[in-house]
Amino acid sequence: MTRRLSGLAALVAVLAVSGCAALPTSGPVHSANPQIPVGYSVDVLAEGPVEDASAQEIVEGFLRAAAYGFSDDFAVARLYLADGIDEVLDPGAQVRVYSAAKNPGLAIGTDGGLSVTIDQVAYVDREGRYTETTDSPSTSSFTLVRDGRDQWRIAALQDGLLISDLNFKQTFSASPLWFLAADYSSLVPDVRWYPLEGRATALVEGLLGGPSGWLQSAVTTAFPTATRLAGGGVRVEDGLAVVDLSGHALNAEEDQRALMLAQLETTLSSIADVTGVGITVNGAAFAAGDPGQDLVLPQSVSSPVMLADGALVRWNGRELAVVAGAEDLTALEPSHPAVPFEGVSAPTVMLSGANRLVTVPTSERPSVVLVEAPDLVPPSIDRYGWIWTASAQNAGTFVVVTGDGVVGTVSAPWLAGRRVEHVRVSADGARVVVVSRTDAATRIELAAVVRDRSGMPTMTGEPLQIGESLTMVADVSWVDQSTLAVLGSQLADAANQVRLLQIGGPTTTLQLVVDAVSLTSNRNARSIVVATSDGRLYVRNGIGWREVAQSIANPAYSG
């Protein structure tokens, strides 16, 4: 479509210096305290079009001027546009991100128009939702006309802002919006990307707009329906962000108001300049107390467990220590242990052979079979004490069970006919990541977890696919609430590497661990541990890895 101009292409950053004819060489020394927006490495000075510039020079100049257009509301970029078009400039309609490793191609078409071709790696929609894509060529077309002064100007271009991945990181920031788990037990993030300019207002508008569609069935918000920003918007003064809400906010009960403040404080905490949050309604004071309960995540065990020489052991940072009661598990054919979070009423469990989920024996209790079904996937334990597994050849359900043997099913019809390989529930209990295979491809997907009032999971929402560039996945683990560690490869015959998948963000690859087959992590990327096919255990060491143990398999933190 070309009805409105919303395709800005930010391809290069330009630093222009002028007025240097007479630099002072004497005089007093003065101090300065320049205020540079957080995230900007340079202050970009763009120039308007020069007289009698060619059509190609106009497009190139527009691209340069638009590189950091959010800092000047695209005032200079508008100078390259034909009359009337500049008034409907809409840079936020869609942002297309391309790799700066390959220069964009600029070509003149047979119709006299100009086109820019990029290798697109991601896009961001109007609400700030980032989707990673495989590198693929994408072309934007420019139509130019001569104005009343016989100067070339851009009259139309396709929807979408084009920006290199390097410039994108300088002008946009990933910021989670924080919603409430359905039972108000914890906060759940929904990562969005907004320009650094005006980010506080964008964050609050996003929060009031609600969660992304795939997440809606698992979360809620304390803000009354139809609450929006009022005329005062969001202003930040001396570290205090004052959020002015519409009159709908007055419908909130006392405990609801406290949760509204908690959502705002956590959401705006991603802005370094914000140290506190206050709420007004149409400019008037609004009382909001402290939340009546702690919105905290359950804590993982501090040391991962794993299997070694037929026993369950724990790596304590120095050595492997055998877990009491689990000294000899050989007869159970053990694999894939799963550990509950601290304070959660659930046993440590593992697979016994291919078809049984059992408890790990302790000094007081023998092993008990909890689930018996064909070809079970490795288990995961959620914050409510439910243990998740499934038959690999799936009919569209998960099996969940408690340590007391209460069994239930979780409906996931989107999995029917696939081979499920991994399932991991997030620490907040509101989301589950699933790795599955079809005949054509491997899929990494996130789905909302819907629970009844007791906390029992009953169904999942429609999934969100991530990590589409990975064709093989050996293991997956939650690093934090917004990041997954995935051990996988982009080609069928390539080595597995640890990759950090930011949910709603780009993927980064860590240094290779040769022959890696499994991993686990505990709340941050520094905690990731990796096991290899020949039984070596590696922990993070700077940007690399350090071998710390041998003859082990299937390391696991809580979850």
C-alpha positions as CSV (number, residue, x, y, z in Angstrom):
1,M,0.0,0.0,0.0
2,T,1.1,3.6,-0.7
3,R,-1.8,5.6,0.5
4,R,0.1,7.0,3.5
5,L,3.8,7.4,4.0
6,S,5.0,5.2,6.8
7,G,8.0,3.5,5.3
8,L,11.1,5.1,6.8
9,A,14.4,3.5,5.9
10,A,17.2,4.0,8.5
11,L,20.3,2.7,6.7
12,V,23.3,4.7,8.0
13,A,24.2,7.1,10.7
14,V,25.8,10.4,9.8
15,L,27.8,12.7,12.0
16,A,28.0,16.2,10.4
17,V,30.2,18.9,11.8
18,S,29.9,22.5,10.6
19,G,30.9,26.0,11.7
20,C,34.5,25.1,12.5
21,A,36.1,28.1,10.7
22,A,37.5,29.7,13.9
23,L,38.3,27.3,16.8
24,P,39.4,29.1,20.0
25,T,43.0,28.4,21.0
26,S,43.1,30.4,24.2
27,G,40.8,31.4,27.1
28,P,39.4,29.9,30.3
29,V,38.5,26.3,30.7
30,H,34.7,25.6,31.0
31,S,33.0,22.5,32.2
32,A,30.0,21.0,30.4
33,N,27.4,18.4,31.2
34,P,25.8,17.3,27.9
35,Q,22.6,15.4,28.2
36,I,22.6,12.5,25.8
37,P,19.6,10.1,25.8
38,V,20.4,6.7,27.3
39,G,21.3,4.3,24.4
40,Y,22.6,6.8,22.0
41,S,26.3,6.6,21.2
42,V,26.4,9.7,19.0
43,D,24.3,12.7,18.4
44,V,23.2,12.6,14.8
45,L,23.1,15.8,12.8
46,A,21.1,15.2,9.6
47,E,21.0,17.6,6.6
48,G,18.2,18.5,4.3
49,P,18.2,18.1,0.5
50,V,20.7,20.0,-1.5
51,E,19.7,22.1,-4.5
52,D,19.2,20.1,-7.8
53,A,19.9,16.8,-6.1
54,S,19.2,13.7,-8.3
55,A,16.4,11.3,-7.5
56,Q,18.9,8.8,-6.1
57,E,20.5,11.5,-3.9
58,I,17.1,12.4,-2.6
59,V,16.4,8.8,-1.5
60,E,19.9,8.4,-0.1
61,G,19.6,11.7,1.8
62,F,16.2,10.6,3.2
63,L,17.7,7.4,4.4
64,R,20.4,9.2,6.2
65,A,18.0,11.7,7.8
66,A,15.7,9.0,8.9
67,A,18.5,7.0,10.6
68,Y,17.7,8.6,14.0
69,G,14.4,10.3,13.1
70,F,12.8,9.5,16.5
71,S,15.1,12.1,18.1
72,D,13.8,15.0,16.0
73,D,10.3,13.6,15.2
74,F,11.6,13.1,11.6
75,A,11.7,16.8,11.0
76,V,14.7,16.6,8.6
77,A,13.4,13.4,6.9
78,R,10.2,15.2,6.1
79,L,12.1,17.8,4.0
80,Y,12.7,15.0,1.4
81,L,9.0,14.4,1.0
82,A,6.5,15.9,-1.5
83,D,3.9,18.4,-0.2
84,G,1.1,16.7,1.7
85,I,2.9,13.4,2.2
86,D,5.0,14.8,5.1
87,E,1.8,15.5,7.1
88,V,0.8,11.8,7.3
89,L,4.2,10.4,8.2
90,D,3.6,7.3,10.3
91,P,7.0,5.7,11.2
92,G,5.5,3.4,13.9
93,A,3.2,1.4,11.5
94,Q,5.8,-1.4,11.2
95,V,9.6,-1.5,11.7
96,R,11.6,-3.9,9.4
97,V,15.0,-4.7,10.8
98,Y,17.8,-5.8,8.4
99,S,21.3,-7.1,8.8
100,A,24.0,-4.3,8.7
101,A,26.5,-7.0,7.6
102,K,25.3,-6.6,4.0
103,N,24.8,-3.2,2.4
104,P,21.3,-2.5,1.2
105,G,20.9,-2.4,-2.6
106,L,19.6,0.7,-4.3
107,A,18.3,0.3,-7.8
108,I,16.4,2.4,-10.4
109,G,13.4,0.5,-11.8
110,T,12.1,0.4,-15.4
111,D,9.3,2.9,-14.4
112,G,11.8,5.4,-13.1
113,G,11.1,4.6,-9.4
114,L,13.8,3.6,-6.9
115,S,13.9,0.5,-4.8
116,V,15.9,-0.5,-1.7
117,T,16.6,-4.2,-1.1
118,I,17.6,-5.5,2.4
119,D,18.2,-8.8,4.1
120,Q,15.4,-8.7,6.7
121,V,16.1,-10.3,10.1
122,A,13.1,-9.1,12.2
123,Y,10.1,-6.9,12.3
124,V,8.3,-4.9,15.0
125,D,4.6,-4.2,14.8
126,R,2.8,-1.0,15.9
127,E,2.4,-2.3,19.5
128,G,6.2,-3.0,19.7
129,R,6.1,-6.7,19.4
130,Y,9.3,-8.1,17.9
131,T,9.3,-11.1,15.6
132,E,12.6,-12.7,14.5
133,T,12.7,-13.9,10.9
134,T,15.1,-15.9,8.8
135,D,17.3,-13.7,6.6
136,S,15.3,-13.0,3.5
137,P,15.4,-10.3,0.8
138,S,12.8,-7.5,1.2
139,T,12.4,-4.6,-1.2
140,S,10.9,-1.2,-0.6
141,S,9.9,1.0,-3.5
142,F,10.1,4.8,-3.7
143,T,8.1,7.0,-6.1
144,L,9.5,10.5,-6.8
145,V,8.1,13.6,-8.4
146,R,9.3,17.1,-9.2
147,D,7.9,19.8,-7.1
148,G,7.0,23.4,-8.0
149,R,10.7,24.4,-7.9
150,D,11.6,21.5,-10.2
151,Q,13.2,19.6,-7.3
152,W,12.9,15.8,-6.8
153,R,10.9,14.8,-3.8
154,I,9.5,11.4,-2.5
155,A,5.8,11.2,-3.3
156,A,5.1,7.6,-2.1
157,L,6.8,4.6,-0.5
158,Q,5.6,1.3,1.0
159,D,4.5,0.9,4.6
160,G,7.1,0.1,7.1
161,L,10.2,1.6,8.7
162,L,13.5,0.1,7.5
163,I,16.4,0.1,10.0
164,S,19.6,-1.8,10.3
165,D,20.1,-4.0,13.4
166,L,22.9,-1.8,14.6
167,N,20.8,1.4,14.4
168,F,17.8,-0.5,15.8
169,K,19.8,-1.3,19.0
170,Q,20.8,2.4,19.4
171,T,17.3,3.8,18.9
172,F,15.0,1.2,20.3
173,S,15.0,-0.6,23.7
174,A,13.4,-3.9,24.8
175,S,11.2,-3.2,27.8
176,P,8.8,-5.8,29.4
177,L,5.3,-4.8,30.2
178,W,4.3,-6.6,33.4
179,F,0.9,-8.2,33.8
180,L,-0.5,-10.3,36.7
181,A,-0.7,-14.1,36.7
182,A,-4.4,-15.0,36.8
183,D,-4.2,-15.9,40.5
184,Y,-2.3,-12.7,41.3
185,S,0.7,-14.7,42.6
186,S,3.3,-13.2,40.3
187,L,4.1,-10.8,37.5
188,V,4.4,-12.0,34.0
189,P,6.4,-10.1,31.3
190,D,5.3,-9.3,27.7
191,V,8.4,-7.8,26.0
192,R,8.0,-4.9,23.7
193,W,10.4,-2.6,21.7
194,Y,9.9,1.1,21.8
195,P,12.0,4.1,20.7
196,L,14.1,5.6,23.4
197,E,12.4,8.9,22.9
198,G,9.1,9.0,24.8
199,R,9.6,5.5,26.1
200,A,7.8,6.1,29.5
201,T,4.6,7.1,27.8
202,A,4.9,4.2,25.3
203,L,5.4,1.7,28.1
204,V,2.3,2.9,30.0
205,E,0.2,3.0,26.9
206,G,1.3,-0.5,26.0
207,L,0.5,-1.7,29.6
208,L,-3.0,-0.2,29.5
209,G,-3.5,-1.7,26.0
210,G,-3.3,-5.2,27.4
211,P,-1.1,-8.3,26.8
212,S,-0.3,-9.9,23.5
213,G,-3.0,-12.2,22.1
214,W,-1.2,-15.5,22.8
215,L,-0.7,-14.5,26.5
216,Q,-4.2,-13.2,27.3
217,S,-5.7,-16.4,28.7
218,A,-3.0,-16.8,31.4
219,V,-2.7,-13.2,32.7
220,T,-4.8,-10.3,33.9
221,T,-4.4,-6.7,34.8
222,A,-5.4,-4.6,37.9
223,F,-6.4,-1.6,35.7
224,P,-10.2,-1.2,35.4
225,T,-11.6,-1.7,31.9
226,A,-11.1,1.3,29.5
227,T,-8.5,3.0,31.7
228,R,-6.2,5.1,29.5
229,L,-3.7,7.9,29.9
230,A,-5.3,11.3,30.7
231,G,-4.2,14.7,29.4
232,G,-1.2,14.8,31.8
233,G,0.3,11.6,30.2
234,V,3.5,10.5,31.8
235,R,6.1,13.0,33.0
236,V,9.4,12.1,34.7
237,E,10.9,14.7,37.1
238,D,13.8,14.1,39.4
239,G,13.4,10.3,39.1
240,L,9.6,10.3,39.8
241,A,7.4,9.1,37.0
242,V,3.9,10.6,37.5
243,V,1.3,8.7,35.5
244,D,-2.0,10.6,34.9
245,L,-4.8,8.1,34.3
246,S,-8.4,8.6,33.0
247,G,-11.3,8.6,35.4
248,H,-12.0,4.9,34.8
249,A,-9.1,4.2,37.3
250,L,-11.4,5.4,40.1
251,N,-13.4,2.2,39.8
252,A,-10.5,0.2,41.3
253,E,-10.8,-1.2,44.8
254,E,-8.1,-0.6,47.4
255,D,-6.2,-3.8,46.8
256,Q,-6.6,-3.4,43.1
257,R,-5.0,0.1,43.3
258,A,-1.9,-1.4,45.0
259,L,-1.6,-3.9,42.2
260,M,-1.9,-1.2,39.6
261,L,1.0,0.6,41.2
262,A,3.0,-2.6,41.3
263,Q,2.5,-3.1,37.5
264,L,3.5,0.4,36.8
265,E,6.6,0.4,39.0
266,T,7.9,-2.9,37.6
267,T,7.2,-1.8,34.0
268,L,8.8,1.6,34.3
269,S,11.8,0.2,36.3
270,S,13.4,-0.6,32.9
271,I,14.0,3.2,32.5
272,A,17.2,4.1,34.3
273,D,16.0,7.6,35.1
274,V,12.9,6.4,36.9
275,T,13.3,5.7,40.6
276,G,9.7,6.0,41.7
277,V,6.2,6.1,40.4
278,G,3.1,8.1,41.4
279,I,-0.4,8.0,40.0
280,T,-2.9,10.8,39.4
281,V,-6.3,10.7,37.9
282,N,-7.1,13.6,35.6
283,G,-4.5,15.5,37.5
284,A,-5.8,14.8,41.0
285,A,-4.0,12.7,43.6
286,F,-4.7,9.0,43.6
287,A,-4.0,6.9,46.7
288,A,-2.4,3.5,46.0
289,G,-1.0,1.4,48.9
290,D,1.4,-1.6,48.8
291,P,0.2,-4.9,47.3
292,G,-1.3,-7.2,49.9
293,Q,0.9,-10.1,48.9
294,D,4.4,-10.5,47.5
295,L,4.5,-10.8,43.7
296,V,7.6,-13.0,43.7
297,L,8.9,-16.0,41.8
298,P,9.6,-19.3,43.5
299,Q,13.3,-19.9,44.1
300,S,15.3,-22.6,42.4
301,V,17.6,-25.0,44.2
302,S,21.0,-23.3,44.4
303,S,22.9,-26.3,43.0
304,P,21.9,-28.5,40.0
305,V,21.3,-32.2,40.3
306,M,22.3,-34.7,37.7
307,L,22.9,-38.4,37.2
308,A,26.4,-39.9,37.7
309,D,27.3,-43.6,37.8
310,G,23.8,-44.7,38.5
311,A,23.2,-42.2,41.3
312,L,21.5,-38.8,41.7
313,V,24.2,-36.3,42.6
314,R,24.4,-32.6,43.2
315,W,27.1,-30.2,41.9
316,N,27.9,-27.9,44.8
317,G,30.4,-25.7,43.0
318,R,33.4,-27.9,44.0
319,E,32.5,-31.5,43.7
320,L,29.7,-34.0,43.0
321,A,27.8,-35.0,46.2
322,V,25.4,-38.0,46.2
323,V,21.8,-37.2,47.2
324,A,20.8,-39.2,50.2
325,G,18.6,-42.2,49.4
326,A,19.5,-42.0,45.6
327,E,22.9,-43.8,45.8
328,D,22.0,-46.6,43.4
329,L,19.2,-46.0,40.8
330,T,20.6,-48.4,38.2
331,A,17.7,-50.8,38.4
332,L,15.3,-48.0,37.6
333,E,17.1,-47.1,34.3
334,P,17.1,-43.4,35.4
335,S,17.2,-40.3,33.1
336,H,16.1,-36.7,33.1
337,P,15.6,-35.8,36.8
338,A,13.3,-32.8,37.6
339,V,13.5,-30.8,40.8
340,P,10.8,-28.8,42.5
341,F,11.2,-25.1,43.4
342,E,12.1,-24.3,47.0
343,G,9.0,-24.5,49.2
344,V,6.9,-26.3,46.6
345,S,5.2,-29.5,47.8
346,A,6.4,-31.9,45.1
347,P,9.0,-34.7,45.0
348,T,12.1,-34.9,42.8
349,V,11.2,-37.1,39.9
350,M,12.8,-38.7,36.9
351,L,12.1,-41.0,33.9
352,S,12.5,-44.7,34.5
353,G,13.2,-46.3,31.2
354,A,11.1,-44.8,28.4
355,N,7.6,-45.4,29.7
356,R,7.5,-44.5,33.4
357,L,7.6,-41.3,35.4
358,V,8.7,-42.1,39.0
359,T,9.7,-40.3,42.2
360,V,13.4,-40.4,43.1
361,P,13.8,-42.5,46.3
362,T,14.8,-40.8,49.5
363,S,16.1,-42.1,52.8
364,E,12.5,-42.3,54.0
365,R,10.5,-43.3,50.9
366,P,11.1,-45.7,48.1
367,S,10.5,-44.8,44.4
368,V,6.8,-44.6,43.3
369,V,5.5,-44.8,39.8
370,L,3.4,-41.7,39.0
371,V,2.6,-42.1,35.3
372,E,3.0,-45.0,32.9
373,A,2.6,-44.3,29.2
374,P,4.5,-44.9,26.0
375,D,7.6,-42.9,25.3
376,L,7.4,-40.1,27.9
377,V,9.1,-36.8,27.4
378,P,11.4,-35.4,30.2
379,P,9.3,-34.0,33.1
380,S,8.9,-30.4,34.3
381,I,7.6,-29.2,37.7
382,D,5.7,-26.0,38.0
383,R,5.3,-23.6,41.0
384,Y,2.0,-25.2,42.0
385,G,3.6,-28.7,42.4
386,W,2.2,-30.2,39.2
387,I,4.6,-32.4,37.3
388,W,4.2,-32.2,33.5
389,T,5.0,-34.8,30.9
390,A,3.5,-36.2,27.7
391,S,3.7,-39.1,25.3
392,A,6.1,-38.1,22.6
393,Q,3.7,-39.3,19.8
394,N,1.1,-36.8,20.9
395,A,-2.6,-36.7,20.6
396,G,-2.9,-33.1,21.8
397,T,-2.6,-33.4,25.5
398,F,-0.1,-33.2,28.4
399,V,-0.3,-35.4,31.4
400,V,0.1,-33.7,34.8
401,V,0.4,-35.4,38.2
402,T,1.1,-34.5,41.8
403,G,3.4,-36.2,44.1
404,D,0.3,-37.8,45.7
405,G,-0.6,-39.4,42.4
406,V,-3.5,-37.1,41.4
407,V,-3.5,-37.3,37.6
408,G,-5.0,-34.8,35.1
409,T,-4.7,-33.8,31.5
410,V,-4.0,-30.5,29.9
411,S,-5.6,-29.9,26.5
412,A,-3.2,-28.7,23.8
413,P,-4.9,-29.6,20.5
414,W,-2.3,-27.8,18.4
415,L,0.2,-30.6,19.3
416,A,-2.0,-33.4,17.9
417,G,0.0,-35.5,15.4
418,R,3.4,-34.1,16.4
419,R,6.3,-35.6,18.2
420,V,6.8,-33.7,21.4
421,E,10.5,-33.7,22.6
422,H,10.7,-31.1,25.5
423,V,8.3,-29.3,27.8
424,R,9.3,-26.6,30.3
425,V,7.0,-24.5,32.5
426,S,8.1,-21.0,33.4
427,A,8.8,-20.1,37.0
428,D,5.6,-17.9,37.1
429,G,3.5,-20.9,36.0
430,A,1.7,-18.9,33.3
431,R,3.6,-20.1,30.3
432,V,5.0,-23.3,28.9
433,V,7.7,-23.8,26.2
434,V,7.3,-26.8,24.0
435,V,9.7,-28.3,21.4
436,S,8.0,-30.6,18.9
437,R,8.6,-32.0,15.5
438,T,6.5,-32.5,12.4
439,D,7.6,-34.2,9.3
440,A,8.8,-30.9,7.9
441,A,10.4,-29.1,10.8
442,T,11.2,-28.5,14.5
443,R,9.1,-26.0,16.3
444,I,9.8,-24.1,19.5
445,E,6.5,-22.6,20.8
446,L,5.3,-20.8,23.8
447,A,1.7,-21.2,25.1
448,A,-0.3,-19.6,27.9
449,V,-1.2,-22.0,30.7
450,V,-4.9,-21.8,31.8
451,R,-5.6,-23.1,35.4
452,D,-8.6,-23.7,37.5
453,R,-9.1,-22.0,40.9
454,S,-7.0,-24.7,42.7
455,G,-4.0,-24.0,40.4
456,M,-4.4,-27.2,38.4
457,P,-3.5,-26.6,34.7
458,T,-6.4,-27.5,32.4
459,M,-5.5,-26.2,28.9
460,T,-3.1,-24.1,26.9
461,G,-3.7,-21.2,24.6
462,E,-2.8,-21.0,21.0
463,P,1.0,-21.0,20.7
464,L,3.6,-18.4,19.7
465,Q,6.4,-19.7,17.5
466,I,9.9,-18.5,18.3
467,G,13.5,-19.5,17.2
468,E,12.3,-20.3,13.7
469,S,15.9,-20.4,12.4
470,L,16.7,-23.5,14.4
471,T,16.2,-26.8,12.6
472,M,17.4,-29.1,15.4
473,V,16.8,-28.7,19.2
474,A,18.5,-31.0,21.7
475,D,17.3,-29.2,24.9
476,V,15.7,-26.1,26.3
477,S,15.6,-24.3,29.6
478,W,14.2,-21.0,31.1
479,V,17.1,-18.6,31.8
480,D,14.8,-15.9,33.2
481,Q,11.2,-14.8,32.6
482,S,12.0,-13.3,29.2
483,T,14.8,-15.6,27.9
484,L,15.2,-19.2,27.0
485,A,18.5,-21.2,26.6
486,V,18.2,-23.5,23.6
487,L,20.7,-26.1,22.6
488,G,20.3,-26.5,18.9
489,S,21.6,-25.9,15.4
490,Q,20.5,-24.2,12.3
491,L,21.5,-27.0,9.9
492,A,20.8,-30.7,10.3
493,D,24.5,-31.6,10.2
494,A,25.8,-28.7,12.3
495,A,27.0,-28.8,15.9
496,N,24.6,-27.9,18.7
497,Q,25.3,-24.5,20.2
498,V,23.8,-22.7,23.2
499,R,21.6,-19.9,22.0
500,L,19.8,-17.3,24.1
501,L,16.3,-16.7,22.7
502,Q,14.8,-13.5,24.0
503,I,11.1,-13.9,23.9
504,G,10.1,-11.0,21.7
505,G,13.7,-10.2,20.8
506,P,16.8,-11.3,18.9
507,T,18.8,-14.5,19.4
508,T,22.4,-14.6,20.5
509,T,24.8,-17.5,20.3
510,L,27.3,-18.5,23.0
511,Q,30.7,-20.0,22.6
512,L,30.6,-23.6,21.3
513,V,30.7,-26.6,23.7
514,V,31.8,-29.6,21.6
515,D,29.4,-32.5,21.7
516,A,26.8,-30.7,23.9
517,V,23.6,-32.7,24.4
518,S,21.7,-31.1,27.4
519,L,21.6,-28.0,29.5
520,T,19.9,-26.3,32.4
521,S,19.9,-22.8,34.0
522,N,18.8,-20.9,37.0
523,R,17.4,-17.4,36.6
524,N,20.3,-15.9,34.6
525,A,22.7,-16.7,31.8
526,R,25.7,-17.0,34.1
527,S,24.1,-20.1,35.7
528,I,23.8,-22.2,32.5
529,V,25.5,-25.6,32.8
530,V,26.0,-27.9,29.8
531,A,26.5,-31.7,29.6
532,T,28.2,-33.4,26.7
533,S,27.6,-36.8,25.1
534,D,30.7,-38.3,26.8
535,G,29.6,-37.1,30.3
536,R,31.5,-33.8,30.8
537,L,29.9,-31.0,32.8
538,Y,30.7,-27.4,31.8
539,V,29.9,-24.2,33.7
540,R,30.2,-20.6,32.5
541,N,33.6,-19.1,32.7
542,G,33.7,-15.5,31.5
543,I,32.5,-15.6,27.9
544,G,33.5,-19.3,27.6
545,W,33.1,-22.5,29.5
546,R,35.0,-24.5,32.1
547,E,34.9,-28.3,32.5
548,V,34.2,-29.2,36.2
549,A,33.1,-32.8,36.3
550,Q,32.9,-36.1,34.3
551,S,30.7,-39.1,33.9
552,I,27.5,-37.1,34.4
553,A,24.2,-36.8,32.5
554,N,21.0,-34.6,32.4
555,P,21.8,-31.7,34.8
556,A,18.7,-30.0,36.2
557,Y,17.9,-26.9,38.3
558,S,14.3,-26.5,39.5
559,G,11.4,-26.4,37.1
